[in-house]
Amino acid sequence: MAWAPGLSSSLNLPFSQTFNTKTNSNCQWSSSTKRIRATTPTIRTAIRANAADQNQATDNDKDNDTPAFNPFGFVTDNPSSRSAIQLPESPAEDGNVGQMIYRIEDKGKEYGSYIKSGNFRWFVRETGSARSQRGTIVFLHGAPTQSFSYRVVMSQMSDFGFHCIAPDWIGFGFSDKPQPGYGFDYTEKEFHKEFDRLLDVLGIKSPFCLVVQGFLVGSYGLTWALKNPSKILKLAIMNSPVTVSSPVPGIFQKLRVPFLGEFTCQNAVMPERFIEAGSPYVLKLEKAEVYRLPYLASSGPGFALLEAARKVNFRDTLSQIEAGFASGRWDKPVLLVWGVSDKYLPQSLAEEFQKGNPTTIKLKLIEGAGHMPQEDWPEKVVGSLRIFF
């Protein structure tokens, strides 16, 4: 469900901004015309009526200066997503959902192509050559985002000779979004099984380097690594929940509530709101449109996220991760690349995780980056990964 095109773009503004007009600055009055002498009862009556109207308009303007309830405020309060709801004078021509999708449907697919694996099509981004002497890096995104976040990092890492692969998880981005219960159940086991199949289809030889970021499917990337240590050469973790004390963002809590979850998952601007809430920056419109596009195009991504959020056991998953990467249980090199301005996962969590295996896990703090360092400051991420890998 995408927001229906029934709203004027003027609704994005407070009424006072929409309807108020300013006096033309080019209009000047001479001193002789500042006062008007009403010489007849008719003129005096008209002047009184006009003054009353002006006073009423002024009172209305004052009332309108007080923000009124706006059910679409969560969309329109931010410049990056105001164009998500538009209704021009002629809805069929420009701005409605169908036209907006047509305008942006080819965006955000840099370096990408569709790969058939088993019963599903994955959207996979690839840069560099599979014959690269520096090896292959696989990048895994978290929920509710997509591999688009890695586009700059991938491009720059391939310039340094790496072969880079970044898929959209099933149910996310531009990959297939099967209806729950019809060949895919959105469980950790299902995600792992289909990821194994994709690696086989892509012909990625082990061991390879793995980069993981984010919640839910990001966590499944880490639990996959724990179950397949022989396939991992080196592992980089960017702002993912890594301890049992890691908080769960409100969006995932809402998704687990009956009815509220169904409503929440169909919010077309949810991904960009999630990204911005965890970052010190606001997304530019051209980026926000790409994260928004799958949710505008169909209800599939929302229901896929809903199902995955309700199937995950956050505490059990985080217990696996914290224990699995502890000293004596994991010996492959790990780099924590951590955006210190993350509003979901504080720096203290990264430090706590690193203390659990200080010999193997190294911590690199990224100043100025939030929950998604690859989106906030890709150049700094590349600098860290290039040295580590």
C-alpha positions in Angstrom: 0.0 0.0 0.0 1.5 3.3 -1.1 0.0 6.6 -0.1 -2.8 7.4 -2.4 -2.6 10.5 -4.5 -5.2 12.5 -2.9 -3.3 15.3 -1.3 -2.2 18.6 -2.6 1.5 19.5 -2.2 0.2 22.6 -0.5 -0.9 20.3 2.4 2.7 19.8 3.1 2.9 23.3 4.6 1.1 24.9 7.5 -2.0 26.8 6.4 -0.3 30.1 7.2 2.4 29.3 4.7 0.0 28.0 2.1 -2.6 30.8 2.0 -1.0 33.9 3.5 0.1 36.6 1.0 2.5 39.4 1.6 1.9 43.0 0.6 3.6 43.9 -2.7 6.8 45.6 -1.7 6.6 47.7 -4.8 3.4 49.3 -3.7 4.1 52.6 -1.8 1.5 54.9 -0.3 2.0 58.7 -0.1 1.3 60.5 3.2 -1.8 62.1 1.7 -3.4 58.7 1.1 -2.6 57.2 4.6 -5.9 58.5 5.9 -9.3 58.3 4.3 -12.1 60.7 5.2 -15.4 59.0 5.1 -17.8 61.7 4.1 -20.9 59.6 3.7 -22.6 57.0 5.8 -22.3 54.4 3.0 -18.5 54.9 2.8 -18.2 54.8 6.6 -20.1 51.6 6.8 -18.0 50.1 4.0 -14.8 51.1 5.8 -16.0 49.6 9.1 -16.9 46.4 7.4 -13.5 46.3 5.6 -11.6 46.9 8.9 -13.6 44.1 10.6 -12.7 41.7 7.8 -9.1 42.7 8.1 -9.1 42.1 11.9 -10.8 38.7 11.4 -8.2 37.8 8.8 -5.4 38.8 11.2 -7.0 36.7 13.9 -7.2 33.8 11.6 -3.5 34.2 10.6 -2.6 34.1 14.3 -4.6 30.9 14.7 -3.0 29.4 11.7 0.4 30.1 13.1 -0.3 27.4 15.7 0.6 24.0 14.1 -2.6 22.0 13.5 -2.8 18.2 13.6 -1.3 16.9 10.3 -1.8 13.1 9.9 0.9 13.1 7.3 3.4 15.0 9.3 5.7 12.1 9.5 6.1 12.3 5.8 6.1 16.1 5.2 8.1 17.2 8.1 11.4 16.4 6.3 12.5 17.8 3.0 13.8 14.5 1.7 10.3 12.9 1.7 7.9 15.7 0.9 7.6 14.6 -2.7 6.3 11.2 -1.5 2.8 12.7 -1.3 1.8 15.0 -4.1 -1.3 15.9 -6.0 -1.0 18.3 -8.8 -4.0 20.0 -10.4 -4.2 17.2 -12.9 -3.3 14.0 -11.0 -2.8 11.9 -14.2 -0.1 14.1 -15.4 2.5 14.5 -12.7 3.1 13.7 -9.0 0.8 10.9 -8.2 2.2 7.6 -7.1 2.1 5.9 -10.5 3.9 8.9 -12.2 6.4 9.2 -9.3 7.3 5.5 -9.7 7.7 6.0 -13.4 10.0 9.0 -12.7 12.3 7.1 -10.3 12.0 3.4 -11.3 15.3 3.3 -13.0 17.2 4.9 -10.2 19.4 3.2 -7.7 20.4 0.2 -9.7 24.1 1.1 -10.2 26.3 -1.9 -10.9 23.3 -4.2 -10.5 21.6 -7.1 -12.3 19.1 -9.9 -11.6 20.4 -13.3 -10.7 18.1 -16.4 -10.6 18.9 -18.6 -7.7 16.6 -21.5 -6.9 13.0 -20.2 -7.1 13.9 -16.5 -6.6 15.5 -13.6 -8.4 18.1 -11.7 -6.4 19.2 -8.2 -7.3 23.0 -8.2 -7.0 25.4 -5.3 -7.4 28.9 -6.2 -8.6 32.0 -4.1 -9.2 35.6 -5.2 -10.1 36.7 -8.5 -11.6 36.1 -12.0 -10.2 39.7 -12.7 -11.2 41.0 -10.0 -8.9 44.2 -10.9 -7.1 43.0 -9.0 -4.0 40.0 -11.3 -3.6 36.2 -11.0 -3.2 34.3 -8.9 -0.7 30.6 -9.7 -0.1 28.5 -6.8 1.4 25.3 -7.6 3.4 22.8 -4.9 4.3 20.4 -4.7 7.2 16.7 -4.0 7.6 14.8 -2.1 6.4 17.3 -0.9 3.8 19.0 -2.4 0.7 22.4 -2.9 -1.0 22.1 0.6 -2.5 23.8 1.9 0.6 27.1 0.2 -0.5 27.3 1.7 -4.0 30.1 4.3 -3.3 32.1 1.9 -1.1 31.9 -0.8 -3.7 33.0 1.5 -6.5 36.0 2.8 -4.6 37.0 -0.6 -3.3 37.0 -2.0 -6.8 39.3 0.8 -7.8 41.8 -0.6 -5.3 41.5 -4.0 -7.0 38.8 -5.8 -5.0 35.9 -7.8 -6.5 32.8 -6.6 -4.7 29.4 -8.3 -4.5 26.3 -6.8 -2.7 22.9 -8.5 -2.9 19.5 -7.3 -1.8 18.2 -9.8 0.6 15.1 -11.7 -0.5 12.2 -9.5 0.5 14.2 -6.3 0.4 15.3 -3.7 -2.2 14.9 -5.0 -5.8 15.0 -8.7 -5.1 12.0 -11.0 -5.1 9.5 -10.6 -2.3 7.6 -13.9 -2.1 4.4 -14.1 -0.1 5.1 -15.5 3.3 4.4 -19.3 3.4 4.8 -19.8 -0.3 8.3 -21.1 -0.7 9.9 -18.7 1.8 9.2 -18.2 5.4 11.4 -15.2 6.3 13.2 -17.1 9.1 16.9 -17.1 9.8 17.1 -20.7 8.4 15.4 -19.6 5.2 17.7 -16.6 4.7 20.8 -18.7 5.3 19.7 -21.4 2.9 18.9 -19.0 0.1 22.1 -17.1 0.7 24.1 -20.3 0.3 22.4 -21.0 -3.0 23.2 -17.5 -4.2 26.9 -17.9 -3.4 26.9 -21.1 -5.4 25.2 -19.5 -8.4 27.7 -16.6 -8.3 30.6 -19.0 -8.1 32.2 -17.2 -5.2 35.1 -19.2 -4.0 35.9 -19.5 -0.3 37.3 -18.1 1.7 36.1 -14.5 1.0 35.9 -11.3 3.0 32.5 -10.4 4.4 31.1 -7.0 5.4 27.8 -6.9 7.5 25.8 -3.9 8.7 22.5 -3.3 10.4 19.6 -5.0 12.1 17.7 -8.2 11.5 19.0 -9.5 8.2 22.2 -7.9 9.1 22.3 -10.0 12.2 21.5 -13.1 10.0 24.7 -12.3 8.1 26.6 -12.6 11.3 25.0 -15.8 12.4 25.7 -17.2 8.9 29.3 -16.4 9.4 29.3 -18.2 12.7 28.0 -21.3 11.0 30.4 -21.0 8.1 33.8 -19.9 9.6 35.7 -21.9 7.0 34.2 -19.7 4.2 35.3 -16.5 5.9 38.8 -14.9 5.4 38.1 -11.7 7.2 35.0 -10.1 8.7 34.1 -6.4 9.0 31.1 -5.4 11.1 29.6 -1.9 10.8 27.1 -0.7 13.4 25.2 -3.9 14.0 23.7 -5.2 17.3 26.5 -7.4 18.6 25.6 -7.8 22.3 22.5 -8.9 24.2 22.3 -5.4 25.7 21.9 -3.9 22.2 18.6 -2.0 22.1 15.9 -2.8 19.5 14.7 0.3 17.6 11.1 1.2 18.0 10.2 0.4 14.3 10.8 -3.3 14.9 8.8 -3.2 18.1 5.9 -1.6 16.3 6.0 -4.2 13.5 5.5 -6.9 16.1 2.2 -5.4 17.4 -0.9 -6.7 15.7 -2.6 -4.2 13.4 -0.1 -1.5 14.2 2.5 -3.6 12.4 0.3 -3.9 9.3 -0.1 -0.2 9.2 3.5 0.6 9.9 5.0 -1.7 7.3 3.1 0.0 4.5 4.6 3.5 5.2 6.5 4.2 2.0 9.0 6.5 3.7 9.8 4.2 6.5 13.3 3.2 5.3 14.4 6.8 4.8 13.0 7.8 8.2 14.8 4.9 9.8 18.1 5.9 8.2 17.8 9.5 9.1 16.7 8.7 12.7 20.0 6.9 13.2 22.2 9.4 11.5 23.3 13.0 12.0 22.3 13.8 8.4 19.2 14.2 6.3 19.1 12.1 3.1 19.1 14.0 -0.2 16.0 13.6 -2.2 17.6 11.5 -4.9 18.8 9.0 -2.3 15.6 8.9 -0.3 13.7 8.1 -3.5 15.6 4.9 -4.0 15.0 3.7 -0.5 11.4 4.6 -0.9 10.8 3.1 -4.4 10.3 -0.6 -3.4 7.6 0.4 -0.9 5.9 2.6 -3.4 5.9 0.0 -6.1 4.0 -2.7 -4.1 3.0 -3.9 -0.7 5.5 -6.8 -0.9 8.5 -5.2 0.8 6.4 -4.0 3.7 4.8 -7.4 4.3 8.2 -9.1 3.9 9.7 -6.9 6.5 6.7 -7.4 8.8 7.0 -11.2 8.5 10.8 -11.1 9.1 10.4 -8.8 12.2 7.8 -11.1 13.7 9.8 -14.3 13.1 13.1 -13.1 14.5 14.0 -13.8 18.1 16.2 -10.7 18.8 17.5 -11.9 22.2 18.4 -15.4 21.0 20.1 -14.0 17.9 22.2 -11.5 19.8 23.1 -14.2 22.3 24.5 -16.3 19.5 26.5 -13.3 18.1 27.9 -12.2 21.4 28.9 -15.7 22.5 30.0 -16.9 19.0 32.6 -14.1 18.5 34.1 -14.3 22.0 37.6 -15.3 22.7 38.3 -19.0 22.2 35.4 -19.4 19.8 36.3 -17.1 16.9 39.8 -16.6 15.5 39.3 -15.0 12.1 40.3 -11.2 12.0 37.3 -8.9 12.7 37.2 -5.2 12.2 34.5 -3.1 13.9 33.9 0.0 11.7 31.7 2.1 14.0 29.9 5.3 13.3 30.1 7.1 16.6 27.0 9.2 16.0 24.7 6.1 15.7 21.5 7.0 17.5 20.4 3.3 17.7 23.6 1.6 18.8 26.0 3.6 21.0 29.8 3.3 20.8 29.8 1.6 24.2 28.3 -1.5 22.6 31.2 -1.8 20.1 33.7 -1.3 22.9 31.9 -4.0 25.0 32.0 -6.4 22.0 35.6 -5.7 21.3 36.6 -6.5 24.9 35.1 -10.0 24.5 37.8 -10.9 22.0 40.5 -8.1 22.0 43.1 -10.2 20.2 40.9 -10.9 17.2 38.5 -7.9 17.1 39.9 -4.4 16.2 37.8 -1.3 16.6 37.9 1.6 14.2 35.7 4.6 15.1 34.3 6.8 12.3 33.7 10.3 13.4 30.8 12.1 11.8 29.0 8.9 10.8 25.8 7.4 12.2 24.1 4.0 11.9 25.0 3.5 8.3 28.6 4.7 7.9 28.7 3.4 4.3 26.0 6.0 3.5 27.1 8.8 5.8 30.8 8.8 5.1 31.8 6.1 2.5 35.3 7.5 2.0 36.3 6.9 5.6 34.8 3.4 5.5 36.9 2.7 2.3 40.0 3.9 4.1 39.4 1.4 6.9 38.4 -1.5 4.8 41.2 -1.1 2.3 43.9 -1.4 5.0 42.1 -4.2 6.8 41.4 -6.4 3.7 
